């Protein structure tokens, strides 16, 4: 099966996983096109810049905290339900090992934009997150913007939506 055929099958397949269905109901919002997720509440101030940029451009968005490490089932359910809830792009911000963008991309065929974030818990100053987001394995594409630059992620999401 080609990637296009897999994408069409995934989009057409009804979602029956109870975790996914529950999350769809919890997050259902009219007209939201871009989902913004981050691994920790401490990233909220930085990632809200993406929400502001999208809102300023008239693009409806949602913002959520979910950790690829602490709550992997929630992340998977979010990504799996994204298309059926009307999302077109997901922006995922993460520091340290920056697993969140890749985990999201592994569970959806939507475009995922990774925002590597700095962290006070690393000696690499954000380089570790940058390399983690930029170096995804084959078959798990994630766009990567600069470290601590969610505004560029929002600008890229706007361009994707306009394409």
Number of C-alpha atoms within 10 A of each C-alpha: 7 7 10 10 10 12 15 12 12 15 16 10 9 9 16 9 11 10 15 21 15 13 16 19 11 9 15 14 15 10 12 17 22 26 23 23 27 27 25 16 12 11 19 16 9 16 28 15 18 26 24 16 18 21 13 10 12 10 18 17 21 15 18 17 16 20 21 21 13 11 11 15 15 16 24 20 22 25 24 26 26 27 17 15 18 16 21 19 25 29 29 33 32 30 29 23 17 29 22 28 32 23 20 30 24 18 17 22 23 20 18 28 28 35 34 32 27 22 18 10 10 14 11 13 16 24 18 19 26 26 15 23 29 20 14 17 10 6 9 17 21 26 16 25 20 16 19 22 19 28 21 18 30 28 15 18 25 19 10 12 13 7 6
